């Protein structure tokens, strides 16, 4: 019936202006010739419905509507031999004549032709299905209807809506079908599933029943897979269309139940994710998680009493008709299937980041948490979360807020639902400690959420938890006095714990004596000092009062951090141009919580170590110039360091962002306006000159004394060791810069403004060696000339 062979796609037409003509049937040639010459055309606004064609003007040929069931044939004919492309028309053949519909363009004509053809075919299918009850004929008609919809050149959702409504009505009235007819219907309807989203409830219910009770579920796996892919990729509201979620659940269970093909489920999950490192479809994982949660609730929750949980409400919605006793599934089958599915999803890094928040807090019924295979399956996923390199994923194991139960508490040995007496708990805690950038923060979280579990493991003789409990006591994480007494009693009940407690007491006594002995408040190591030199000088005398330490231009590495953390009053630390790295920075952030200023300019630190600085809540001054600082980490530092007032991030990735550029430009302006006409510093730079490292100058002298001695002279404190002596004193003139300094001349040699920028940077960071603080006379002259 279709005489057009192009592959263009058209929308379903409902109304339009057409030229209409009626042709009476002529058997002789002479009658056909005179009929074509005397043909009369009428202009009508034609409307197409499901059952008829009528004109809004209602005169002439369309004085009465034309019913589609009276049409015998639809085709495209040429009404003029000399202009066939323009004057071709749609021909509707009846028993008493022919009606020609001529459009203004060929595209409009083809649109009318395919629309009329679809309405004609769907009407004939309705009539055929209404007149028969034979399963074989029903299957044949449905298969023909789906084939017609697939071959149609109409690209309109209404086409598949009409098709699926007809199929759903037929399935709703069909009580039982023989197996062979059922398989033919399934094979015929499979392609229709992915063409329209969402499919009808009747169609999904029919497919679900077939997945659960069908004689050949393997057929469903092959036929329904494209449709389920389309549903999971494009559906946006499983809470509204719960029947689609039920069908997806039954399909996944049927997929996992194929004993002959155990790789069906892994292949399905990997196909949904796509071969790349990142899934291109953002709706796939939330839809899979919604199906997973609904399946668990339907299998375990007999009363359908939901937790007041945001994850469940968000994913399942309010209309949870697929969850409850009416669709209850065997828990063994559901657990094995969906635990396998969730483990496969956790193998993809991009999905893990989205999956972890959906499982926080625990979104499952108590009946499921009492079922040991379910908790054991979730333990595998929790280990994957604990071993992830991203802190936001690991934190999902802990409580969101006080009073909310978390996964780490569920698997703890003191919980009623613990499946293995704490073995999984111990493994996850070890993994978390290995991955933690800031150990102190993690120990605090564990102490607040699992203190009783730690005490129980210590009573059972686990040495790992004995060390952890001792660390909690020494770090003063436990604030409550009664809890601290309980922890102390538990720790001393173990021989190893008693030994650790005595060692902790000895260390605290030594620190107390060190603080009482006093010592200098400022110390600067000479250039090219090593880690062993730092260890030697810090172990030579009391440094309980040391507040300012400069290691600028030395050869120290992260290994010296284990000696720096022994300084109880350290507040200002300068590590400019050293080999200090991330591991040492994490140790400093964990123990030196009193730090107020920190200079890491031109060090080896990266984002991994800089994230640990969020623990230094007292930090006010921070120099990250020429480090591997990213914009994201810099934003986190600004949010989590409330007292940070001055910082330098030039020559970092953060400077290349919008905010970073603004900060850099502001600092450059301050540098250009560093001094006024009389050479004194401006108000905008007074804060930088008041930096803890710009209040004093440093000098080095070589002495040959062999014994260590402490000699105060003229307000200066000196040490005589086998290493070069370090002397510190308050600068008498804060506005002098040594013009012989090679640092500025090598870093900035272009313009006066650039030189002033370097001078400002020089003041901000602090200096070492024989350099003195303040702008030189040459710098003052350069400032005046640049302003002029």
ChimeraX attribute file (.defattr): number of C-alpha atoms within 10 A of each C-alpha:
attribute: neighborCount
match mode: 1-to-1
recipient: residues
	/A:1	8
	/A:2	12
	/A:3	10
	/A:4	12
	/A:5	7
	/A:6	8
	/A:7	9
	/A:8	11
	/A:9	14
	/A:10	18
	/A:11	16
	/A:12	21
	/A:13	18
	/A:14	14
	/A:15	16
	/A:16	14
	/A:17	16
	/A:18	22
	/A:19	17
	/A:20	22
	/A:21	19
	/A:22	19
	/A:23	18
	/A:24	12
	/A:25	15
	/A:26	13
	/A:27	8
	/A:28	8
	/A:29	9
	/A:30	9
	/A:31	13
	/A:32	14
	/A:33	11
	/A:34	11
	/A:35	16
	/A:36	12
	/A:37	9
	/A:38	9
	/A:39	11
	/A:40	12
	/A:41	16
	/A:42	15
	/A:43	16
	/A:44	21
	/A:45	16
	/A:46	21
	/A:47	16
	/A:48	20
	/A:49	14
	/A:50	15
	/A:51	14
	/A:52	16
	/A:53	18
	/A:54	20
	/A:55	23
	/A:56	13
	/A:57	12
	/A:58	14
	/A:59	12
	/A:60	15
	/A:61	17
	/A:62	18
	/A:63	12
	/A:64	12
	/A:65	16
	/A:66	17
	/A:67	14
	/A:68	22
	/A:69	15
	/A:70	13
	/A:71	15
	/A:72	11
	/A:73	15
	/A:74	20
	/A:75	18
	/A:76	20
	/A:77	15
	/A:78	15
	/A:79	19
	/A:80	13
	/A:81	9
	/A:82	9
	/A:83	10
	/A:84	12
	/A:85	13
	/A:86	16
	/A:87	17
	/A:88	21
	/A:89	30
	/A:90	23
	/A:91	22
	/A:92	22
	/A:93	18
	/A:94	16
	/A:95	10
	/A:96	9
	/A:97	12
	/A:98	17
	/A:99	21
	/A:100	22
	/A:101	25
	/A:102	26
	/A:103	22
	/A:104	13
	/A:105	14
	/A:106	15
	/A:107	12
	/A:108	16
	/A:109	20
	/A:110	21
	/A:111	21
	/A:112	26
	/A:113	23
	/A:114	24
	/A:115	21
	/A:116	24
	/A:117	19
	/A:118	21
	/A:119	21
	/A:120	22
	/A:121	17
	/A:122	20
	/A:123	15
	/A:124	16
	/A:125	18
	/A:126	16
	/A:127	12
	/A:128	14
	/A:129	19
	/A:130	11
	/A:131	8
	/A:132	11
	/A:133	12
	/A:134	12
	/A:135	18
	/A:136	16
	/A:137	14
	/A:138	25
	/A:139	23
	/A:140	16
	/A:141	20
	/A:142	23
	/A:143	18
	/A:144	15
	/A:145	23
	/A:146	20
	/A:147	15
	/A:148	15
	/A:149	20
	/A:150	16
	/A:151	10
	/A:152	18
	/A:153	22
	/A:154	21
	/A:155	15
	/A:156	14
	/A:157	13
	/A:158	13
	/A:159	21
	/A:160	21
	/A:161	17
	/A:162	16
	/A:163	18
	/A:164	24
	/A:165	16
	/A:166	18
	/A:167	24
	/A:168	20
	/A:169	13
	/A:170	18
	/A:171	18
	/A:172	13
	/A:173	9
	/A:174	12
	/A:175	7
	/A:176	9
	/A:177	16
	/A:178	9
	/A:179	12
	/A:180	13
	/A:181	17
	/A:182	19
	/A:183	20
	/A:184	17
	/A:185	22
	/A:186	21
	/A:187	18
	/A:188	20
	/A:189	23
	/A:190	20
	/A:191	17
	/A:192	22
	/A:193	25
	/A:194	18
	/A:195	20
	/A:196	18
	/A:197	17
	/A:198	19
	/A:199	22
	/A:200	19
	/A:201	17
	/A:202	18
	/A:203	23
	/A:204	21
	/A:205	18
	/A:206	15
	/A:207	25
	/A:208	22
	/A:209	12
	/A:210	22
	/A:211	26
	/A:212	14
	/A:213	11
	/A:214	17
	/A:215	14
	/A:216	12
	/A:217	19
	/A:218	16
	/A:219	15
	/A:220	22
	/A:221	19
	/A:222	12
	/A:223	18
	/A:224	22
	/A:225	20
	/A:226	16
	/A:227	20
	/A:228	20
	/A:229	18
	/A:230	18
	/A:231	25
	/A:232	23
	/A:233	20
	/A:234	15
	/A:235	16
	/A:236	16
	/A:237	18
	/A:238	24
	/A:239	19
	/A:240	15
	/A:241	21
	/A:242	23
	/A:243	23
	/A:244	29
	/A:245	29
	/A:246	22
	/A:247	25
	/A:248	27
	/A:249	24
	/A:250	22
	/A:251	23
	/A:252	24
	/A:253	20
	/A:254	23
	/A:255	25
	/A:256	24
	/A:257	18
	/A:258	15
	/A:259	9
	/A:260	8
	/A:261	11
	/A:262	12
	/A:263	12
	/A:264	17
	/A:265	22
	/A:266	17
	/A:267	12
	/A:268	18
	/A:269	18
	/A:270	16
	/A:271	12
	/A:272	21
	/A:273	22
	/A:274	13
	/A:275	9
	/A:276	9
	/A:277	10
	/A:278	13
	/A:279	19
	/A:280	12
	/A:281	13
	/A:282	15
	/A:283	16
	/A:284	23
	/A:285	22
	/A:286	20
	/A:287	23
	/A:288	24
	/A:289	22
	/A:290	24
	/A:291	25
	/A:292	25
	/A:293	22
	/A:294	24
	/A:295	27
	/A:296	24
	/A:297	28
	/A:298	26
	/A:299	23
	/A:300	26
	/A:301	19
	/A:302	15
	/A:303	11
	/A:304	14
	/A:305	10
	/A:306	13
	/A:307	14
	/A:308	9
	/A:309	13
	/A:310	13
	/A:311	21
	/A:312	23
	/A:313	17
	/A:314	15
	/A:315	21
	/A:316	27
	/A:317	16
	/A:318	13
	/A:319	13
	/A:320	19
	/A:321	18
	/A:322	22
	/A:323	25
	/A:324	20
	/A:325	16
	/A:326	10
	/A:327	12
	/A:328	17
	/A:329	18
	/A:330	10
	/A:331	18
	/A:332	12
	/A:333	13
	/A:334	23
	/A:335	22
	/A:336	16
	/A:337	20
	/A:338	25
	/A:339	21
	/A:340	16
	/A:341	20
	/A:342	19
	/A:343	17
	/A:344	17
	/A:345	23
	/A:346	20
	/A:347	13
	/A:348	16
	/A:349	16
	/A:350	15
	/A:351	18
	/A:352	19
	/A:353	19
	/A:354	15
	/A:355	20
	/A:356	20
	/A:357	16
	/A:358	19
	/A:359	18
	/A:360	21
	/A:361	22
	/A:362	20
	/A:363	19
	/A:364	20
	/A:365	20
	/A:366	14
	/A:367	14
	/A:368	19
	/A:369	20
	/A:370	15
	/A:371	16
	/A:372	14
	/A:373	16
	/A:374	21
	/A:375	22
	/A:376	18
	/A:377	17
	/A:378	19
	/A:379	19
	/A:380	16
	/A:381	20
	/A:382	25
	/A:383	19
	/A:384	19
	/A:385	26
	/A:386	25
	/A:387	19
	/A:388	18
	/A:389	14
	/A:390	14
	/A:391	16
	/A:392	13
	/A:393	20
	/A:394	22
	/A:395	18
	/A:396	23
	/A:397	25
	/A:398	19
	/A:399	20
	/A:400	14
	/A:401	9
	/A:402	8
	/A:403	8
	/A:404	12
	/A:405	17
	/A:406	19
	/A:407	20
	/A:408	21
	/A:409	23
	/A:410	20
	/A:411	27
	/A:412	27
	/A:413	23
	/A:414	19
	/A:415	15
	/A:416	11
	/A:417	19
	/A:418	21
	/A:419	23
	/A:420	14
	/A:421	15
	/A:422	18
	/A:423	13
	/A:424	21
	/A:425	23
	/A:426	19
	/A:427	12
	/A:428	23
	/A:429	17
	/A:430	15
	/A:431	17
	/A:432	23
	/A:433	16
	/A:434	12
	/A:435	16
	/A:436	20
	/A:437	24
	/A:438	23
	/A:439	19
	/A:440	21
	/A:441	15
	/A:442	16
	/A:443	21
	/A:444	17
	/A:445	16
	/A:446	19
	/A:447	19
	/A:448	15
	/A:449	20
	/A:450	18
	/A:451	20
	/A:452	19
	/A:453	21
	/A:454	25
	/A:455	23
	/A:456	17
	/A:457	22
	/A:458	25
	/A:459	17
	/A:460	12
	/A:461	16
	/A:462	16
	/A:463	16
	/A:464	13
	/A:465	23
	/A:466	25
	/A:467	16
	/A:468	18
	/A:469	27
	/A:470	20
	/A:471	17
	/A:472	19
	/A:473	18
	/A:474	15
	/A:475	14
	/A:476	11
	/A:477	17
	/A:478	19
	/A:479	10
	/A:480	8
	/A:481	9
	/A:482	10
	/A:483	13
	/A:484	16
	/A:485	12
	/A:486	12
	/A:487	22
	/A:488	18
	/A:489	14
	/A:490	20
	/A:491	25
	/A:492	19
	/A:493	14
	/A:494	18
	/A:495	13
	/A:496	16
	/A:497	24
	/A:498	18
	/A:499	12
	/A:500	19
	/A:501	21
	/A:502	12
	/A:503	12
	/A:504	16
	/A:505	12
	/A:506	12
	/A:507	13
	/A:508	13
	/A:509	12
	/A:510	12
	/A:511	18
	/A:512	13
	/A:513	13
	/A:514	19
	/A:515	18
	/A:516	13
	/A:517	13
	/A:518	14
	/A:519	16
	/A:520	19
	/A:521	16
	/A:522	20
	/A:523	21
	/A:524	23
	/A:525	26
	/A:526	26
	/A:527	17
	/A:528	14
	/A:529	17
	/A:530	19
	/A:531	17
	/A:532	12
	/A:533	19
	/A:534	19
	/A:535	16
	/A:536	15
	/A:537	17
	/A:538	15
	/A:539	11
	/A:540	13
	/A:541	17
	/A:542	19
	/A:543	26
	/A:544	22
	/A:545	19
	/A:546	20
	/A:547	20
	/A:548	20
	/A:549	20
	/A:550	23
	/A:551	25
	/A:552	27
	/A:553	21
	/A:554	22
	/A:555	18
	/A:556	24
	/A:557	19
	/A:558	20
	/A:559	18
	/A:560	17
	/A:561	23
	/A:562	13
	/A:563	14
	/A:564	20
	/A:565	18
	/A:566	16
	/A:567	20
	/A:568	20
	/A:569	19
	/A:570	24
	/A:571	20
	/A:572	22
	/A:573	23
	/A:574	26
	/A:575	25
	/A:576	25
	/A:577	19
	/A:578	23
	/A:579	18
	/A:580	23
	/A:581	21
	/A:582	21
	/A:583	18
	/A:584	20
	/A:585	24
	/A:586	25
	/A:587	22
	/A:588	22
	/A:589	25
	/A:590	20
	/A:591	22
	/A:592	22
	/A:593	19
	/A:594	17
	/A:595	22
	/A:596	21
	/A:597	24
	/A:598	25
	/A:599	26
	/A:600	27
	/A:601	23
	/A:602	20
	/A:603	21
	/A:604	18
	/A:605	23
	/A:606	16
	/A:607	16
	/A:608	16
	/A:609	20
	/A:610	25
	/A:611	20
	/A:612	23
	/A:613	22
	/A:614	19
	/A:615	21
	/A:616	24
	/A:617	17
	/A:618	17
	/A:619	23
	/A:620	18
	/A:621	21
	/A:622	22
	/A:623	23
	/A:624	24
	/A:625	22
	/A:626	19
	/A:627	22
	/A:628	20
	/A:629	24
	/A:630	19
	/A:631	20
	/A:632	12
	/A:633	17
	/A:634	19
	/A:635	13
	/A:636	14
	/A:637	19
	/A:638	14
	/A:639	11
	/A:640	14
	/A:641	17
	/A:642	14
	/A:643	14
	/A:644	19
	/A:645	12
	/A:646	15
	/A:647	21
	/A:648	22
	/A:649	25
	/A:650	24
	/A:651	16
	/A:652	18
	/A:653	17
	/A:654	23
	/A:655	22
	/A:656	15
	/A:657	14
	/A:658	10
	/A:659	12
	/A:660	20
	/A:661	15
	/A:662	13
	/A:663	17
	/A:664	18
	/A:665	13
	/A:666	11
	/A:667	21
	/A:668	20
	/A:669	13
	/A:670	18
	/A:671	23
	/A:672	20
	/A:673	21
	/A:674	25
	/A:675	21
	/A:676	14
	/A:677	12
	/A:678	8
	/A:679	17
	/A:680	13
	/A:681	17
	/A:682	15
	/A:683	14
	/A:684	15
	/A:685	18
	/A:686	11
	/A:687	12
	/A:688	19
	/A:689	22
	/A:690	12
	/A:691	18
	/A:692	20
	/A:693	25
	/A:694	21
	/A:695	16
	/A:696	18
	/A:697	23
	/A:698	23
	/A:699	17
	/A:700	17
	/A:701	14
	/A:702	12
	/A:703	13
	/A:704	12
	/A:705	13
	/A:706	10
	/A:707	9
	/A:708	13
	/A:709	12
	/A:710	13
	/A:711	10
	/A:712	10
	/A:713	8
	/A:714	6
	/A:715	9
	/A:716	13
	/A:717	18
	/A:718	19
	/A:719	21
	/A:720	20
	/A:721	20
	/A:722	16
	/A:723	18
	/A:724	18
	/A:725	19
	/A:726	20
	/A:727	20
	/A:728	19
	/A:729	17
	/A:730	13
	/A:731	16
	/A:732	12
	/A:733	13
	/A:734	17
	/A:735	16
	/A:736	16
	/A:737	20
	/A:738	14
	/A:739	15
	/A:740	10
	/A:741	12
	/A:742	9
	/A:743	11
	/A:744	17
	/A:745	13
	/A:746	8
	/A:747	11
	/A:748	16
	/A:749	11
	/A:750	9
	/A:751	11
	/A:752	19
	/A:753	22
	/A:754	16
	/A:755	21
	/A:756	26
	/A:757	21
	/A:758	21
	/A:759	22
	/A:760	23
	/A:761	20
	/A:762	18
	/A:763	22
	/A:764	26
	/A:765	27
	/A:766	25
	/A:767	24
	/A:768	23
	/A:769	17
	/A:770	14
	/A:771	17
	/A:772	26
	/A:773	27
	/A:774	22
	/A:775	24
	/A:776	17
	/A:777	15
	/A:778	11
	/A:779	22
	/A:780	19
	/A:781	13
	/A:782	17
	/A:783	23
	/A:784	16
	/A:785	11
	/A:786	14
	/A:787	12
	/A:788	6
